Amino acid sequence: MPRGVLFVHNNFPGQFRDLAGTLIARGVPCCAVGQGHSPGLEGVRLVRYNLPRGTGQDVFPLAVRAEADLIRGRTAYDAALHLKTEGWDPAVIVGHPGWGEMVFMAEMFPDARQVAFAEFFYHARGYDVDFDSEFVPPGPDYLFRTKAKNAVMALSYGDADAIVAPTRFQADTLPRAFRDHALIIHEGVDVDRIRPGTAEPFLLDDGRVIAPGTPLITHINNAMEPLRGLHILARALPRLLAEVPDAQVMLIGTAGRRAYGGNAPEGQTWRDICFQGVDYDPVRVHFMGELPHDRMLAALRLGVAHVYYTYPFVLSWSLVEAMASGCYVVASDTPPLHDAIEDGVNGRLLPFFDVAALSETLIGACRNPGASASLRAAARATAVEKFSSVAGQAAWLALLGELGVEFSAA
């Protein structure tokens, strides 16, 4: 008799870490399929697969992504066969269809119900690709390749019994046939652990210390890329640093890391490009690289403002964690933010390309940090109300129960 949950994710556990942990605690048997680099999760039987080859040289260029996704789907199917021979027969498959691994799972486990995670459905127009003309490659082929990314993913949504999107914006990227059936369940963050706290002195790698009370601006940008507004912030810094002589800026993320918005031109990083021609004081602008999570949260608690900009793309966990930490969030007035920030209520929403508006807002935050107290409190309240992992897991459990997963007593 089918029981338990099979997770399918290119980098398992990915977005399913908390859900899988909750299911294990509730006595639900869990297994997973992931690519060879997947870190895995204690208590979950994981079978990893490795691609037998790359895409063929003679493949039509617009079909390269589809071929790669189908190769992953076929190889993931073979990996799942190991689970089946061990006796696994899941009641529900929960998967991220973005890389193709989900596409043939119904053929391996035909009786299992399927839940497809809807992170982002690609569009050639109206979303991230054509939002910022400064970095869009010329010609239609780039737009065609973007749209073609959806080919195999759409097959998986067609097989799904349920579709789950973290935010309304992400659900709205789906075609109408899928969008109308999508549930909004944000996986959330641990708002009991991530919360406002006393600012502590922050030791930098060079031995200097940023003391509480310092006008510090924070920004988290995993790949240091323009999709998350690095170029706009960079261009706002000279005026901020000139008018607030004791201001400090902390940029958290890794230059050269694979970027959501595509890689930088060969031989460069997006950080190089975004700061090209920007006259700033390197003694006061700190490129922190990737920080341990607790150290990142300590930086957020120390700041007078946290800058979060994004093209029309996936909302970052870091934004939710900043809100849960009680940060004064200065954000871009782009559609993903409308699911989290109301201008003047729990943060600020500024026109994405208005560098002067960002400079002025950050200068104001530095000169009068107490003025944002009500917005900080409201940001924290919004995080607790809309982005709590407890509420997210409860919604997931309710859905899985409807689909046939049986739970032990909590």
N, C-alpha and C positions, 0 to 999 in steps of 0.2 A: 504494500500500500504506500503511495507517495507520501513523504513527510519531509519536513525541513526545507531549507532554502539553499539554492545554488547562486552564488554571486559570480558575475562575469564582469571583469574590469581589466583593462590593459595594464594597469598599475595597481592591482588590488593591494590594500583595501580602498585607496582613493577616497571618494566621498562616502563610502559605505563603512568606514571604520567604526563610528559610533553605533550605527544600526547593527552591524554584525556583533559587536560587543554586547549590545542590549539583548539580542536574540540568544546568544550563548548563555547569558545570565538567566534567561527565561527557560532554559532547557531545550532550546530549538537546535537540532543538529544542523550544522552549516558546513558547506564546502565551497570551493571557489576555483575559477579558472583565470589565470593571468599570464601575461608575457613573462619571459625569463627574468626581467629586472624587477618584478613585483616583490615588494618587501614582505608581504604576507601578514598574518595576524594570528597570535596565539589562540588556539582552540578551534581554528578553521583549517580543515584539510584542503590544502592548495595544490593544484597541479599546474605547473608552469609549462609554457610552450615556447619554442624558439622558431623563428621563421626559417624555412628551408632555403629561401632565396630572396633576393630583392625583386623589384619589378623588371619585366623584360624590356630590352632596349628598343624593340620594335613596336611597343604599345603606343597607340594613339595618345598624344600628350595629355588630352583632356580626360583620358581614362586611366591615367597612372594611379591616381588615388583610389579609384574604384578597384583596380586590380590588387593593389596593396591590401585594401580592406577585405577583399574576397580571399586572399591568401591567409590573412589572419583568421578570418572566419573558418576556413577549412582546417587550419592547423589547430585552432581552439576546439573544433569539433573532435579532432583526434585526441586532444588532451582530455576532453570530457569523457571519452570512451574509457579511459582508465578509471574514472569515478564510477561509471556504470558497471564495469566488471568487478568493482569492489562492493557493489550492492547499493550504491547511492541511487535514490529515486526521488528527486525533490518534488515537493508540492508546488513550489513557486521558484521561478528564476528571476532574480533582480539583477539587471545589468545596465552598463553604460554602452550604448550602441555606437559611440562616436568613432571607433577604430575598426569595426566590423566583426568583433568576436561573437556578437549575439546572433548573427544572421542565420546560422544553421542549427542553433540550439533546439529549436522546435522539432527538428528531425531526430535528434538524439533522445530528447525527453518529450514525446508528443503529448503526454497527459499533463505536463506541468503548465501552470498559468505563468504568464510573463509580465513583468513590470519593467518598462524601459525608462531610464533616466533621461530627461531632456535638459541638457546643459546649454546647448546653443545649436540652432539650425542656421546654416550659412546662407547669406544673401549677397548678391552682387551689387545691390543698390539699397540705400536707406538704412544701413546699419554701420558696422565698423569699417568696411572696406573703402567706401567712398566718402567717409566722414571728413577726412583730413587730406586735402589734395596735395599737401607738401610731400607726402611719402607714398603716393599711389603710383605704381609703375605705369608707364604709358601703354596704350593699346588695349583691345578688348580681351585678349587671352587671359590676362590676370583675373578679370571678372568672371570669365567662363570657368576657369579652374576653381574659383571660389564656390560657385554654384554646384559644380560637379562633385564637391566634397560630400554632398548630401546623398549620393546615389544609393550606397549600401545602407547607410543609416536609415533612410526612408523605408527600406525593406523591413528593417527591424521594428520600426514603429508600426508598420502594417500588421505585424504578428502580435503586437502587444495587447494584453488584456487591460492594462492600465498604463498611463504615462504620468510621470511625476516630474514637475519642474520646481526649482527652488524659489523662483519669483514670478510675478505676473509678467514682467518684461521678458523673461526667458521663455515662458509659455507662449507668449505672443510672437516669438520668432518662428514657431511651428506653422506649417501650412494649416489652413482652416480645418481640413478633414481630421487632423490630429489635435489641433489646438482646442477644439470644442470638447475634447474628452480628457484634457490634461487636468491633473490635480496640482495644487500649489502646496508643496511641503518643503520648507527650508530645513536643511539638516541642523542648522543652528549652531551655537557655541555654548560652552559651559559658562553661563552668566553668573553662577555662584562663585566660580574660581576667577573668572575674568571680570574684574570690577574696579571701581575707583579705589585708590589707595594713596597713602602718603608718598609724595615724591622723595626719592632718595638720590644722593650724589651718584653720578654715572661716570665710571672710570673709562676713559678712552684708551685705545691700544698704545697711544704714544705717551701715556702717563698723565695727561691732563685730565681734569675732572670738570664735568658740567654740574654745577651746583643747583639745588632747588632755588627757584626764583629767577633763574636765567631765562630770558625770552628765547625759548627753543621752539623751532618749527620742525615737525616730523613728517616724513613721507615714506611710504612703503611701496616698492615697485620691484617685484621679484626679478624681472629681467632688465630693469633700467631702460624701459622702452617708451616710445611716444604714445602707444596705445593707452598707457596709464598716465599720460600727461607730463612726462618728464621734461619735454622741451618747453612747455608753457611755464612750469615752475622754474626751470633754469633761467628763462628770460625775465622772470619776476624778481629774481634774487638781487641783481645789482642795486635796484632802488631800495629794496628792503634793507640790505646790508649798509647802504650809505646813510639811510635815515634813522636806523636803529643800530648805533655803533656796537652795542653789546649783544646783538642778536646772534644766535647760532642756528645751524640747519643740520639735521641728521637725515641722511638718505639711506634707506635700508633695502638691500637687494644686490644682485650679482650681475655686473656687466658681462656680456658675452654669453649668458645663459640663453637657452632656446626661448624665443619670445612668442607670445600669443599672436602678435601682429606680424610675424615673419621675421626672419633674420636680417640683420644689418648687412649692407653691402660688404663684399669680401674684404677682409683686412681691417675692418672697422668694427666698433661696437656702437650700439645705439647711444650709450652714454657719451662717447666721443662726438657723435653727430649732434646730439641734443645740446651739448655745451659748447659747440663750435662757435667762436666769436663772442661768447659770453664772458664779460669781465667780472670775475668774482674773487673773493678772498678765500683761498684754499685753506687758510688757517681756521676759518669759521664755518666752512662747508665740509661736513664729514661724510665720506662715503664708507658706510659701515660694512658692506657686504651682507652676507646672510647671517643673521643673529640667532642664537638659541631663543626659543619661544619666550621663556621667562625674561630674558634680557630685552627682547623686543617690547614686551609689555611694560617693563620698567621705563623704557624710553618714552612710551606713550603717556605714562602717568606724569612724566616730567615736563611734557611739552605744553606750550600755551595755545597751539593750534596744530591740527593734523590735516595735511592736504591730501585729498583723494580725488583725482581726476580720472575719467575713463571715457574712451569712445563708447558708442552704443554696443556694449559687449557684456560678458558675464560679470556680475557683481562679485567683488573679492571678499573672501573671509576676513581679510585684514580690516576692511571697512566696518564690518559688524563687530570685530574685536575692539576697534577704536571706539565705537559707540558704547559698547559694554563697559569699556574702561572709563567712560565719562569724558571723552575728549571733545574739544570744540572742533567740529568737523567743518572744514572749508572744502566744498566739493564742486564738481562741474554740474551745470544744469543740463544733464544729458539723461535720456530715458531710464537707464538702469537705476540712477539715484532716486528717481521718483518713487521707488518701492521702499525707500529707507529714510530719506531726508525731506523735510518740509522747510522751505526757506524761511529763516527768521524764527522758527519754532524750535527745532532740534539741531540746527546747523545752518550753514549758508550754502546756497546754490548760485554759482556765478557762471556767466557765459564762458564756454570752454576756451575760446580764443582771445578773450579779453585779458591780456597780460597786466594792464594797468589796474583793473579791478582786483586781480589777485594780489598784486603788490600792496595796494591800499588796504585791503582787508587784513593781510598779514601784519602790516605796520600797525594797524589799529589793535590787533590782538596782542602784539608785543607791548604797546604803550599802555594798554588798559586791560590786562588779563582778567580782571574781575568782572568786566562787562559781559562775558560769555557764560557766567555761572548758570543762568536759567537754561541756556541752550545745552550746556553740558549735562545738566540733570535730565533734560528732556531726551537727549540722545540715549542716555542710560536707560530711561524708562521705555523708550521705543525698542531697544535691544531686548529687554526683558519681555516685553509684550509680544514682539513679532519674531524674534530670532533666538529664542531659548531652545537649547538642544533637548530639554525635557519635553517641551511641547512638540518639537519635531519628531522625536522618537515615538511619542504617543500616537501621532497621526500615522506614522509608518506602521506601527503595530496594528492599528485599527484596519488599515488597508490590507495588510497581509492576513489578518484574521478573516476578513471578508473573502479572501482568495483561497482560504483553506489551510493556512498554517495554524498548527495547534501549539499552545503555549502551556508550560508548567506554571504553577503559582509563582508570582513574583517574590 
